[in-house]
């Protein structure tokens, strides 16, 4: 049985481009995403859980100074590619159908400020992470229901990361989303 490789994703992209007459810029955006995945050790096969890779790629583009028009184009190309691959049965599901990837992201200057909040010494970062985990465990042990646990977790994470605001949603069985008061 042949071992899958990242070139298989590129070959699939070539089939996609040849089959529906994709513009050169779109195929280049897909190739760029495939190179990004390869460089970051992502799983070889495309799948419906590639949302993290897609978000990381878009964040990298933003921090590199890509404009909004380029970001929209870079998101549109993989969206059409994944939809095509799912329709052709090449992947089980489309991450764009499973996840909302259009959420606004922080501008590059805010991303840098958040990174600057972290200690530069790896030992200090590890100690901060362990303190945050300890604080989370304490908060979770004090709560008796899911909503309270979510609110406590959100507060603890916000404090540990130095974030002044944060939000989380809990989807109830009734289908209604609730937001814990934090």
N, C-alpha and C positions, 0 to 999 in steps of 0.2 A: 504494500500500500504506500503510495507516495506521501512524503511528508509535506504538509501545507507550508507555504512560505508567503512572505509579504508580496512577492511578485504575483501570486495568485489574485490578490486584491487588485493589483494594477491590470492584470489580464482581464479580470471581470469589468473593470472600469473601461477598458478598451472595447470590450463587447458591448457595453452600455452605450458608449459613444458612437460606435459603428452602427448599432441597431436603430438609433433614433436621431442621428445627425446632431450631436451635441457640439456647441461652439467650443473653440480652442480654449477660451478662458475658463469655461466650466470644467473641462477635462483637466486643465492645469490645477484648478482648485481642488479637485478630487485627488490628483496625484500628490499635491502638497499635503493634504490631510493624510494620505497613506504614508508618506515619508515621515510626517509628524508621529504617527502611531508607531512606525518601525523604530524611530529614534527614542521613543519613550517606553519601549518594551511592552506595548499593548499586545493583547492576544492577536494571533495571525488572522483568524477568521472574523469576518464582519458578523455582528449579531445585534439583536435588539437592545442590548445593554451597553451599547457604545456611547451612551449619552455623556459619560464622564470624559471620554476621550474627545468628544465633540466640544464640550464646554471648555476643557483644558486648551484645546487648539484655538478656540475663539478668544480665550483669555490671553493666550500668548500673542495672538495677532493684535489685540487691543494694547497690551503693554508695549508692543513693538511700535505702536503709533499708527496702526491702520485706522483709516477713517470709517465713518459709519457706512458709507456706500460699499466699501470693500468688505466690511463685516457682513453686510446683508448678502452680498454676492457669495462670499465664502460659506455662508450658511445655506444659501439656496442650492448650490451645487450638490453638496452631500445629501440634502433633503430629497432632491429628485433622484439621485443615485440610489439611496436606501429604499425609496418607494418603488423604484424599478426592480431592485434586487429582491424585495419582498414579494412583489407581484409575480416575478419569474420563479419564485420558490428557491432562490439562492440563499436567502436567510429566512429564519422562522418568523421574525417580526421586525418592524421598522421602529427605530428609537424615536423618530419624530412623531410616530403615532402613539407611543407609550409615554413620552415625556414632553413637557412644555419647555422647549429650548429657547424660546424667544424672550424669556425673562430678562429684564434689564440687568446689566452687570455694572460693577463699579468702574468708574473711569480710571485710567492708568495712574493719575496722581493719588487717588484714594487707595489703590492697591499698594502703591509704594509706601504710603503712610502706614498702612496696616502692617506691612512687612517690617517697617522700622520699629514697630512696637515690640517685636520679638527680640530677645536678647541675642547678641552676636556669638556669645560663647555657647558651644553645644551642650556643655554640662549645665549651664544656667537654663537653657531651653528645656532640657530633660527634667530638671527639677521643677520648673514651672508646669510642665505637662503632668508630672506625677502629683503635684499639689492640686492641679485641676481635677485629675481623676479621683483623688482622695475626697475632694470637696463634692464632686458629683456622687460618689458612693454614699457619703454621709447624707446628702440631700435626698437621694433615692430611697435610702433606708428609712427616712422620716415620713415619707408620703404613703398614703394608703390607696390612692386611685390613679388611673392613667393620666387624667387631666392635670392633677396636682404634680405628678411626677414629671410631666412634660414642662409645666411652668417652672418647676424647680431646676430642671435640666437646662432650660433656656436661660434662666438667671445665672446659673453657675458657669455656663459656657460664655455668656456675655462678659461676666466678670473676669474669667480666666483669659479671654482673648482681648480684653480691654475695649469691648464694643459697647457704645452707649445705648444702642437699640438693637432689637432683634424680634423676630416673630416666627411662629410655627403654627401649623394647622393640623388638626386631628379630624379625620374623616370618621364620622359616626356611622353605625349600621344603617341609620335612616338616610344616609347619603348627604347629610348636612355637614358642612365643614364648621368647626368651632375653633376659636382662637383662645388659648389660655391667657388670662390676664396677667401681664408681667409688668 
